[in-house]
Amino acid sequence: MATDVRIKEQLPELTKKIVETYLEVPTIQYLGHCPLPKFEAIIAACEDLKEILYPGYRRRENLHLGNVTYHVGDLIDSLHDKLTTQIGRALRHDAVARQQCVEESDYEALGQAKAVEFLENLPELRRVLSRDVQAAFDGDPAVRTLDEVIFCYPGLEAVTIYRLAHLLHTLRVPLIPRMMTEWAHSKTGIDIHPGATIGDHFFIDHGTGVVIGETCEIGSHVKLYQGVTLGALSFQTDGDGNLVRGTKRHPTIEDRVVIYANATVLGGATRIGHDSVIGSNVWLTRSVDSHTTVVLERPKLRMRGEVNLPENDYQI
């Protein structure tokens, strides 16, 4: 069946109606002359950074100590240029959004300064990530080698991007850290806000459905299972009903805490003391002392036919 040309002639009128909504609903468009950070460039930078952090596991094969310097040097040079441009764009957009003066500042130079400071932190970041890899190996008996963790574990993927994004967040780079962690979220199902503070030897086992909020503070040697939420209990509002931002809304998890699957811990005043265990499906909105185990009461299970299971036939 041939295309009806008469129907196609209606498209200019449809286009006009769509463009009219750009004036009617101006809040979900960006038609400024200053370009935004480019999503594809940010993701390309993330892939380059993972190549530096985990050389030999990603794109380039046959790396050795004789040629790795040239490979990393080429990546660093490329990242300098990419990040300088994208950070400069983010800084300029943030200034415009805050209605600050944009003519008097060289945002390309500011972007370069922050890009270089970010890249200078990569050696220490590799040391931190090596301890996260070890935590996964130590915390999961199904793992046979450290290589398996780096190749296969979504928790490490999400934590790697989080730690990169958190570093940019601490350098006060707007927008880009969220772009990075939401990309990781879409890949792994693990949602970590770049503003969260997480200590070393951190391990997320399985991972899907984990949520870690912006003001969450997590100590060292902490282990989370799938479906764990470290979230806000409620949102304060001002006299006009607007959300109050910048307050501590998410819990504090001290060192050597284990939180099992689908547990929910909420509230900025909630603190889980060190060396505690939070059981599966627990809902917590108040603090827990150190060396405490929190579990739900044992449920009563029934098999089809209403036959009760004996007490010792199941475990929680």
Short mmCIF file of the C-alpha atoms (twelve columns), coordinates in Angstrom:
data_MODEL
# 
_entry.id   MODEL 
# 
loop_
_atom_site.group_PDB 
_atom_site.id 
_atom_site.type_symbol 
_atom_site.label_atom_id 
_atom_site.label_alt_id 
_atom_site.label_comp_id 
_atom_site.label_asym_id 
_atom_site.label_seq_id 
_atom_site.Cartn_x 
_atom_site.Cartn_y 
_atom_site.Cartn_z 
_atom_site.pdbx_PDB_model_num 
ATOM 1   C CA . MET A 1   0.000  0.000   0.000  1 
ATOM 2   C CA . ALA A 2   1.455  3.361   -1.090 1 
ATOM 3   C CA . THR A 3   1.943  6.268   1.325  1 
ATOM 4   C CA . ASP A 4   -0.920 8.783   1.260  1 
ATOM 5   C CA . VAL A 5   0.716  12.119  0.415  1 
ATOM 6   C CA . ARG A 6   -2.335 14.025  1.661  1 
ATOM 7   C CA . ILE A 7   -1.810 12.692  5.178  1 
ATOM 8   C CA . LYS A 8   1.848  13.742  5.108  1 
ATOM 9   C CA . GLU A 9   0.784  17.290  4.260  1 
ATOM 10  C CA . GLN A 10  -0.694 17.503  7.782  1 
ATOM 11  C CA . LEU A 11  2.728  17.184  9.405  1 
ATOM 12  C CA . PRO A 12  3.651  20.911  9.253  1 
ATOM 13  C CA . GLU A 13  0.536  21.726  11.273 1 
ATOM 14  C CA . LEU A 14  1.440  19.025  13.795 1 
ATOM 15  C CA . THR A 15  4.947  20.467  14.027 1 
ATOM 16  C CA . LYS A 16  3.497  23.911  14.747 1 
ATOM 17  C CA . LYS A 17  1.357  22.518  17.577 1 
ATOM 18  C CA . ILE A 18  4.344  20.795  19.147 1 
ATOM 19  C CA . VAL A 19  6.509  23.928  18.988 1 
ATOM 20  C CA . GLU A 20  3.701  25.973  20.570 1 
ATOM 21  C CA . THR A 21  3.988  23.762  23.650 1 
ATOM 22  C CA . TYR A 22  7.595  24.962  24.028 1 
ATOM 23  C CA . LEU A 23  6.140  28.322  25.058 1 
ATOM 24  C CA . GLU A 24  3.269  26.770  26.994 1 
ATOM 25  C CA . VAL A 25  5.433  24.284  28.928 1 
ATOM 26  C CA . PRO A 26  8.942  25.797  29.050 1 
ATOM 27  C CA . THR A 27  10.159 23.772  32.039 1 
ATOM 28  C CA . ILE A 28  11.011 20.551  30.158 1 
ATOM 29  C CA . GLN A 29  13.185 21.880  27.367 1 
ATOM 30  C CA . TYR A 30  16.591 23.450  26.940 1 
ATOM 31  C CA . LEU A 31  16.845 25.794  23.979 1 
ATOM 32  C CA . GLY A 32  19.736 27.936  25.236 1 
ATOM 33  C CA . HIS A 33  22.813 28.825  23.225 1 
ATOM 34  C CA . CYS A 34  25.200 27.296  25.798 1 
ATOM 35  C CA . PRO A 35  25.402 23.522  25.220 1 
ATOM 36  C CA . LEU A 36  24.688 21.111  28.034 1 
ATOM 37  C CA . PRO A 37  27.046 18.273  28.982 1 
ATOM 38  C CA . LYS A 38  26.751 15.591  26.331 1 
ATOM 39  C CA . PHE A 39  25.497 12.273  27.662 1 
ATOM 40  C CA . GLU A 40  27.431 10.194  25.131 1 
ATOM 41  C CA . ALA A 41  30.669 11.995  26.022 1 
ATOM 42  C CA . ILE A 42  30.140 11.374  29.750 1 
ATOM 43  C CA . ILE A 43  29.542 7.657   29.190 1 
ATOM 44  C CA . ALA A 44  32.579 7.445   26.899 1 
ATOM 45  C CA . ALA A 45  34.633 9.055   29.666 1 
ATOM 46  C CA . CYS A 46  33.305 6.485   32.171 1 
ATOM 47  C CA . GLU A 47  34.387 3.654   29.887 1 
ATOM 48  C CA . ASP A 48  37.844 5.211   29.500 1 
ATOM 49  C CA . LEU A 49  38.109 5.591   33.274 1 
ATOM 50  C CA . LYS A 50  37.218 1.924   33.823 1 
ATOM 51  C CA . GLU A 51  39.922 1.018   31.311 1 
ATOM 52  C CA . ILE A 52  42.427 2.915   33.473 1 
ATOM 53  C CA . LEU A 53  41.123 1.570   36.779 1 
ATOM 54  C CA . TYR A 54  41.003 -2.059  35.618 1 
ATOM 55  C CA . PRO A 55  43.588 -2.348  32.812 1 
ATOM 56  C CA . GLY A 56  43.481 -5.570  30.821 1 
ATOM 57  C CA . TYR A 57  39.890 -6.410  31.774 1 
ATOM 58  C CA . ARG A 58  38.114 -4.164  29.306 1 
ATOM 59  C CA . ARG A 59  38.797 -3.184  25.725 1 
ATOM 60  C CA . ARG A 60  42.564 -3.408  25.231 1 
ATOM 61  C CA . GLU A 61  44.200 -6.834  25.295 1 
ATOM 62  C CA . ASN A 62  47.863 -7.840  25.554 1 
ATOM 63  C CA . LEU A 63  48.767 -5.088  27.957 1 
ATOM 64  C CA . HIS A 64  51.996 -5.461  29.926 1 
ATOM 65  C CA . LEU A 65  54.386 -3.238  31.851 1 
ATOM 66  C CA . GLY A 66  56.234 -2.427  28.656 1 
ATOM 67  C CA . ASN A 67  53.283 -0.826  26.863 1 
ATOM 68  C CA . VAL A 68  50.745 0.058   29.558 1 
ATOM 69  C CA . THR A 69  52.284 3.507   30.143 1 
ATOM 70  C CA . TYR A 70  51.594 4.511   26.535 1 
ATOM 71  C CA . HIS A 71  48.059 3.134   26.698 1 
ATOM 72  C CA . VAL A 72  47.202 4.928   29.941 1 
ATOM 73  C CA . GLY A 73  48.903 8.111   28.777 1 
ATOM 74  C CA . ASP A 74  46.764 8.175   25.655 1 
ATOM 75  C CA . LEU A 75  43.607 7.658   27.731 1 
ATOM 76  C CA . ILE A 76  44.564 10.365  30.232 1 
ATOM 77  C CA . ASP A 77  45.222 12.837  27.429 1 
ATOM 78  C CA . SER A 78  41.848 12.081  25.865 1 
ATOM 79  C CA . LEU A 79  40.063 12.245  29.225 1 
ATOM 80  C CA . HIS A 80  41.632 15.618  29.969 1 
ATOM 81  C CA . ASP A 81  40.078 17.049  26.817 1 
ATOM 82  C CA . LYS A 82  36.692 15.340  27.245 1 
ATOM 83  C CA . LEU A 83  36.297 16.248  30.904 1 
ATOM 84  C CA . THR A 84  37.520 19.806  30.431 1 
ATOM 85  C CA . THR A 85  34.809 20.439  27.859 1 
ATOM 86  C CA . GLN A 86  32.006 18.613  29.654 1 
ATOM 87  C CA . ILE A 87  32.770 20.015  33.122 1 
ATOM 88  C CA . GLY A 88  33.018 23.500  31.651 1 
ATOM 89  C CA . ARG A 89  29.582 23.061  30.086 1 
ATOM 90  C CA . ALA A 90  28.121 21.826  33.383 1 
ATOM 91  C CA . LEU A 91  29.582 24.771  35.299 1 
ATOM 92  C CA . ARG A 92  28.265 27.283  32.785 1 
ATOM 93  C CA . HIS A 93  24.786 25.736  32.794 1 
ATOM 94  C CA . ASP A 94  24.721 25.750  36.595 1 
ATOM 95  C CA . ALA A 95  25.681 29.439  36.647 1 
ATOM 96  C CA . VAL A 96  22.912 30.273  34.190 1 
ATOM 97  C CA . ALA A 97  20.387 28.253  36.187 1 
ATOM 98  C CA . ARG A 98  21.385 30.152  39.333 1 
ATOM 99  C CA . GLN A 99  21.172 33.432  37.390 1 
ATOM 100 C CA . GLN A 100 24.811 34.193  38.060 1 
ATOM 101 C CA . CYS A 101 27.004 36.278  35.799 1 
ATOM 102 C CA . VAL A 102 28.455 34.118  33.030 1 
ATOM 103 C CA . GLU A 103 30.451 36.656  31.021 1 
ATOM 104 C CA . GLU A 104 33.230 37.268  33.551 1 
ATOM 105 C CA . SER A 105 34.313 33.658  34.047 1 
ATOM 106 C CA . ASP A 106 36.257 31.351  31.761 1 
ATOM 107 C CA . TYR A 107 34.352 28.110  32.262 1 
ATOM 108 C CA . GLU A 108 36.692 26.185  29.992 1 
ATOM 109 C CA . ALA A 109 39.585 27.078  32.328 1 
ATOM 110 C CA . LEU A 110 37.511 26.174  35.385 1 
ATOM 111 C CA . GLY A 111 36.583 22.894  33.732 1 
ATOM 112 C CA . GLN A 112 40.231 22.133  33.026 1 
ATOM 113 C CA . ALA A 113 41.261 22.819  36.636 1 
ATOM 114 C CA . LYS A 114 38.593 20.485  38.005 1 
ATOM 115 C CA . ALA A 115 39.325 17.841  35.365 1 
ATOM 116 C CA . VAL A 116 43.010 17.770  36.292 1 
ATOM 117 C CA . GLU A 117 42.241 17.640  40.019 1 
ATOM 118 C CA . PHE A 118 39.845 14.763  39.376 1 
ATOM 119 C CA . LEU A 119 42.394 12.816  37.324 1 
ATOM 120 C CA . GLU A 120 45.074 13.341  39.959 1 
ATOM 121 C CA . ASN A 121 42.903 11.378  42.417 1 
ATOM 122 C CA . LEU A 122 42.803 8.234   40.249 1 
ATOM 123 C CA . PRO A 123 45.849 6.531   41.864 1 
ATOM 124 C CA . GLU A 124 44.282 6.672   45.330 1 
ATOM 125 C CA . LEU A 125 40.894 5.717   43.906 1 
ATOM 126 C CA . ARG A 126 42.443 2.523   42.484 1 
ATOM 127 C CA . ARG A 127 43.683 1.646   45.962 1 
ATOM 128 C CA . VAL A 128 40.192 2.109   47.398 1 
ATOM 129 C CA . LEU A 129 38.589 0.034   44.645 1 
ATOM 130 C CA . SER A 130 41.105 -2.770  45.182 1 
ATOM 131 C CA . ARG A 131 39.775 -3.047  48.734 1 
ATOM 132 C CA . ASP A 132 36.187 -3.140  47.423 1 
ATOM 133 C CA . VAL A 133 37.167 -6.005  45.105 1 
ATOM 134 C CA . GLN A 134 38.759 -7.825  48.035 1 
ATOM 135 C CA . ALA A 135 35.613 -7.258  50.115 1 
ATOM 136 C CA . ALA A 136 33.539 -8.993  47.444 1 
ATOM 137 C CA . PHE A 137 35.967 -11.911 47.329 1 
ATOM 138 C CA . ASP A 138 36.024 -12.205 51.114 1 
ATOM 139 C CA . GLY A 139 32.248 -11.816 51.426 1 
ATOM 140 C CA . ASP A 140 30.955 -14.288 48.848 1 
ATOM 141 C CA . PRO A 141 31.960 -17.978 48.923 1 
ATOM 142 C CA . ALA A 142 30.709 -18.337 45.339 1 
ATOM 143 C CA . VAL A 143 33.632 -16.241 44.066 1 
ATOM 144 C CA . ARG A 144 36.648 -18.210 42.867 1 
ATOM 145 C CA . THR A 145 39.015 -15.381 41.877 1 
ATOM 146 C CA . LEU A 146 39.330 -11.599 42.053 1 
ATOM 147 C CA . ASP A 147 39.066 -11.605 38.250 1 
ATOM 148 C CA . GLU A 148 35.545 -12.978 38.578 1 
ATOM 149 C CA . VAL A 149 34.557 -10.018 40.760 1 
ATOM 150 C CA . ILE A 150 35.909 -7.497  38.249 1 
ATOM 151 C CA . PHE A 151 34.357 -9.226  35.243 1 
ATOM 152 C CA . CYS A 152 30.994 -10.233 36.630 1 
ATOM 153 C CA . TYR A 153 29.782 -8.384  39.717 1 
ATOM 154 C CA . PRO A 154 27.236 -5.576  39.181 1 
ATOM 155 C CA . GLY A 155 27.878 -4.340  42.710 1 
ATOM 156 C CA . LEU A 156 31.466 -3.502  41.808 1 
ATOM 157 C CA . GLU A 157 30.325 -1.842  38.577 1 
ATOM 158 C CA . ALA A 158 27.910 0.405   40.472 1 
ATOM 159 C CA . VAL A 159 30.399 1.186   43.247 1 
ATOM 160 C CA . THR A 160 33.126 2.014   40.709 1 
ATOM 161 C CA . ILE A 161 30.961 4.583   38.953 1 
ATOM 162 C CA . TYR A 162 29.708 5.878   42.310 1 
ATOM 163 C CA . ARG A 163 33.255 6.477   43.567 1 
ATOM 164 C CA . LEU A 164 34.162 8.343   40.374 1 
ATOM 165 C CA . ALA A 165 30.964 10.390  40.557 1 
ATOM 166 C CA . HIS A 166 31.417 11.089  44.275 1 
ATOM 167 C CA . LEU A 167 34.854 12.504  43.570 1 
ATOM 168 C CA . LEU A 168 33.369 14.906  41.019 1 
ATOM 169 C CA . HIS A 169 30.606 15.705  43.512 1 
ATOM 170 C CA . THR A 170 33.167 16.687  46.160 1 
ATOM 171 C CA . LEU A 171 34.809 18.936  43.542 1 
ATOM 172 C CA . ARG A 172 31.445 20.700  43.192 1 
ATOM 173 C CA . VAL A 173 30.912 19.623  39.596 1 
ATOM 174 C CA . PRO A 174 27.163 19.886  38.904 1 
ATOM 175 C CA . LEU A 175 24.943 17.535  36.896 1 
ATOM 176 C CA . ILE A 176 27.647 15.167  35.601 1 
ATOM 177 C CA . PRO A 177 27.883 13.003  38.771 1 
ATOM 178 C CA . ARG A 178 24.140 12.289  38.594 1 
ATOM 179 C CA . MET A 179 24.410 11.456  34.908 1 
ATOM 180 C CA . MET A 180 27.102 8.922   35.763 1 
ATOM 181 C CA . THR A 181 25.328 7.198   38.649 1 
ATOM 182 C CA . GLU A 182 22.000 7.059   36.815 1 
ATOM 183 C CA . TRP A 183 23.769 5.399   33.894 1 
ATOM 184 C CA . ALA A 184 25.162 2.835   36.324 1 
ATOM 185 C CA . HIS A 185 21.678 2.502   37.849 1 
ATOM 186 C CA . SER A 186 20.212 1.663   34.439 1 
ATOM 187 C CA . LYS A 187 22.899 -1.001  33.895 1 
ATOM 188 C CA . THR A 188 22.940 -2.651  37.321 1 
ATOM 189 C CA . GLY A 189 19.660 -1.832  39.063 1 
ATOM 190 C CA . ILE A 190 21.700 -0.273  41.901 1 
ATOM 191 C CA . ASP A 191 20.890 3.348   42.714 1 
ATOM 192 C CA . ILE A 192 23.650 5.168   44.626 1 
ATOM 193 C CA . HIS A 193 23.463 8.942   44.879 1 
ATOM 194 C CA . PRO A 194 26.896 10.522  44.277 1 
ATOM 195 C CA . GLY A 195 26.467 12.622  47.415 1 
ATOM 196 C CA . ALA A 196 26.462 9.567   49.705 1 
ATOM 197 C CA . THR A 197 29.606 8.919   51.737 1 
ATOM 198 C CA . ILE A 198 30.852 5.315   51.668 1 
ATOM 199 C CA . GLY A 199 33.924 3.867   53.399 1 
ATOM 200 C CA . ASP A 200 36.270 1.252   52.005 1 
ATOM 201 C CA . HIS A 201 35.853 -2.529  51.791 1 
ATOM 202 C CA . PHE A 202 32.252 -1.960  50.647 1 
ATOM 203 C CA . PHE A 203 30.362 -4.881  49.096 1 
ATOM 204 C CA . ILE A 204 26.908 -5.092  47.529 1 
ATOM 205 C CA . ASP A 205 26.009 -8.752  46.941 1 
ATOM 206 C CA . HIS A 206 23.646 -9.477  44.015 1 
ATOM 207 C CA . GLY A 207 22.626 -5.838  44.155 1 
ATOM 208 C CA . THR A 208 19.412 -5.397  42.166 1 
ATOM 209 C CA . GLY A 209 17.084 -2.917  43.816 1 
ATOM 210 C CA . VAL A 210 19.587 -1.390  46.261 1 
ATOM 211 C CA . VAL A 211 18.946 2.320   46.944 1 
ATOM 212 C CA . ILE A 212 21.418 4.564   48.810 1 
ATOM 213 C CA . GLY A 213 20.276 8.138   49.345 1 
ATOM 214 C CA . GLU A 214 22.181 11.397  48.990 1 
ATOM 215 C CA . THR A 215 22.970 12.069  52.657 1 
ATOM 216 C CA . CYS A 216 23.607 8.468   53.658 1 
ATOM 217 C CA . GLU A 217 26.857 7.825   55.533 1 
ATOM 218 C CA . ILE A 218 28.301 4.317   55.387 1 
ATOM 219 C CA . GLY A 219 31.377 3.154   57.286 1 
ATOM 220 C CA . SER A 220 33.991 0.578   56.335 1 
ATOM 221 C CA . HIS A 221 33.546 -3.182  55.848 1 
ATOM 222 C CA . VAL A 222 29.779 -2.840  55.268 1 
ATOM 223 C CA . LYS A 223 27.870 -5.458  53.279 1 
ATOM 224 C CA . LEU A 224 24.456 -4.988  51.659 1 
ATOM 225 C CA . TYR A 225 22.266 -7.524  49.895 1 
ATOM 226 C CA . GLN A 226 19.748 -7.023  47.104 1 
ATOM 227 C CA . GLY A 227 16.718 -4.821  47.659 1 
ATOM 228 C CA . VAL A 228 18.153 -2.850  50.593 1 
ATOM 229 C CA . THR A 229 16.879 0.727   50.861 1 
ATOM 230 C CA . LEU A 230 18.756 3.369   52.829 1 
ATOM 231 C CA . GLY A 231 16.272 6.160   52.373 1 
ATOM 232 C CA . ALA A 232 14.494 9.184   53.796 1 
ATOM 233 C CA . LEU A 233 11.704 8.842   56.323 1 
ATOM 234 C CA . SER A 234 9.921  12.039  55.319 1 
ATOM 235 C CA . PHE A 235 10.612 15.355  53.617 1 
ATOM 236 C CA . GLN A 236 10.535 18.632  55.526 1 
ATOM 237 C CA . THR A 237 8.795  21.565  53.870 1 
ATOM 238 C CA . ASP A 238 9.021  25.303  54.450 1 
ATOM 239 C CA . GLY A 239 6.162  27.725  55.082 1 
ATOM 240 C CA . ASP A 240 5.288  27.747  51.378 1 
ATOM 241 C CA . GLY A 241 5.172  23.976  51.144 1 
ATOM 242 C CA . ASN A 242 8.468  23.683  49.265 1 
ATOM 243 C CA . LEU A 243 10.892 20.883  50.091 1 
ATOM 244 C CA . VAL A 244 13.725 21.845  52.431 1 
ATOM 245 C CA . ARG A 245 16.966 20.758  50.768 1 
ATOM 246 C CA . GLY A 246 20.440 20.201  52.147 1 
ATOM 247 C CA . THR A 247 19.415 18.470  55.392 1 
ATOM 248 C CA . LYS A 248 20.457 15.032  56.651 1 
ATOM 249 C CA . ARG A 249 17.636 12.779  55.427 1 
ATOM 250 C CA . HIS A 250 19.231 9.356   55.157 1 
ATOM 251 C CA . PRO A 251 20.622 6.949   57.762 1 
ATOM 252 C CA . THR A 252 24.146 6.443   59.063 1 
ATOM 253 C CA . ILE A 253 25.564 2.907   58.877 1 
ATOM 254 C CA . GLU A 254 28.628 2.335   61.036 1 
ATOM 255 C CA . ASP A 255 31.513 -0.082  60.420 1 
ATOM 256 C CA . ARG A 256 31.112 -3.825  59.876 1 
ATOM 257 C CA . VAL A 257 27.330 -3.809  59.488 1 
ATOM 258 C CA . VAL A 258 25.531 -6.428  57.383 1 
ATOM 259 C CA . ILE A 259 22.062 -5.617  55.998 1 
ATOM 260 C CA . TYR A 260 20.181 -8.507  54.427 1 
ATOM 261 C CA . ALA A 261 17.829 -8.575  51.456 1 
ATOM 262 C CA . ASN A 262 14.882 -6.175  51.203 1 
ATOM 263 C CA . ALA A 263 15.557 -4.462  54.519 1 
ATOM 264 C CA . THR A 264 14.542 -0.791  54.688 1 
ATOM 265 C CA . VAL A 265 16.345 1.706   56.915 1 
ATOM 266 C CA . LEU A 266 14.946 5.237   56.874 1 
ATOM 267 C CA . GLY A 267 15.641 8.641   58.388 1 
ATOM 268 C CA . GLY A 268 18.494 11.061  58.862 1 
ATOM 269 C CA . ALA A 269 18.548 10.500  62.633 1 
ATOM 270 C CA . THR A 270 18.655 6.711   62.278 1 
ATOM 271 C CA . ARG A 271 22.033 5.189   63.090 1 
ATOM 272 C CA . ILE A 272 22.943 1.520   62.846 1 
ATOM 273 C CA . GLY A 273 25.729 0.827   65.345 1 
ATOM 274 C CA . HIS A 274 28.904 -0.967  64.344 1 
ATOM 275 C CA . ASP A 275 29.038 -4.754  64.126 1 
ATOM 276 C CA . SER A 276 25.249 -5.048  63.851 1 
ATOM 277 C CA . VAL A 277 23.147 -7.280  61.598 1 
ATOM 278 C CA . ILE A 278 19.819 -6.217  60.075 1 
ATOM 279 C CA . GLY A 279 17.748 -9.152  58.897 1 
ATOM 280 C CA . SER A 280 15.751 -9.530  55.696 1 
ATOM 281 C CA . ASN A 281 12.533 -7.527  55.250 1 
ATOM 282 C CA . VAL A 282 13.114 -5.493  58.420 1 
ATOM 283 C CA . TRP A 283 11.661 -1.952  58.448 1 
ATOM 284 C CA . LEU A 284 13.708 0.398   60.663 1 
ATOM 285 C CA . THR A 285 13.080 4.050   61.458 1 
ATOM 286 C CA . ARG A 286 15.027 4.290   64.717 1 
ATOM 287 C CA . SER A 287 18.624 3.765   65.752 1 
ATOM 288 C CA . VAL A 288 20.170 0.436   66.711 1 
ATOM 289 C CA . ASP A 289 22.981 -0.017  69.228 1 
ATOM 290 C CA . SER A 290 26.285 -1.607  68.281 1 
ATOM 291 C CA . HIS A 291 26.547 -5.428  68.270 1 
ATOM 292 C CA . THR A 292 22.777 -5.790  67.758 1 
ATOM 293 C CA . THR A 293 20.905 -8.249  65.563 1 
ATOM 294 C CA . VAL A 294 17.479 -7.140  64.319 1 
ATOM 295 C CA . VAL A 295 15.134 -9.712  62.763 1 
ATOM 296 C CA . LEU A 296 11.420 -10.074 62.194 1 
ATOM 297 C CA . GLU A 297 9.484  -12.456 64.381 1 
ATOM 298 C CA . ARG A 298 9.359  -15.921 62.884 1 
ATOM 299 C CA . PRO A 299 6.357  -16.120 60.559 1 
ATOM 300 C CA . LYS A 300 3.879  -18.980 60.614 1 
ATOM 301 C CA . LEU A 301 4.170  -20.901 57.350 1 
ATOM 302 C CA . ARG A 302 1.425  -23.050 55.823 1 
ATOM 303 C CA . MET A 303 1.605  -25.566 53.012 1 
ATOM 304 C CA . ARG A 304 -1.247 -26.075 50.571 1 
ATOM 305 C CA . GLY A 305 -3.945 -28.064 52.289 1 
ATOM 306 C CA . GLU A 306 -3.538 -25.969 55.476 1 
ATOM 307 C CA . VAL A 307 -0.935 -28.344 56.933 1 
ATOM 308 C CA . ASN A 308 1.253  -26.552 59.478 1 
ATOM 309 C CA . LEU A 309 4.978  -27.038 59.177 1 
ATOM 310 C CA . PRO A 310 6.705  -28.271 62.319 1 
ATOM 311 C CA . GLU A 311 8.710  -25.659 64.178 1 
ATOM 312 C CA . ASN A 312 12.061 -27.155 63.131 1 
ATOM 313 C CA . ASP A 313 11.228 -27.652 59.446 1 
ATOM 314 C CA . TYR A 314 12.009 -24.120 58.386 1 
ATOM 315 C CA . GLN A 315 14.443 -21.373 59.154 1 
ATOM 316 C CA . ILE A 316 14.311 -17.596 58.956 1 
# 
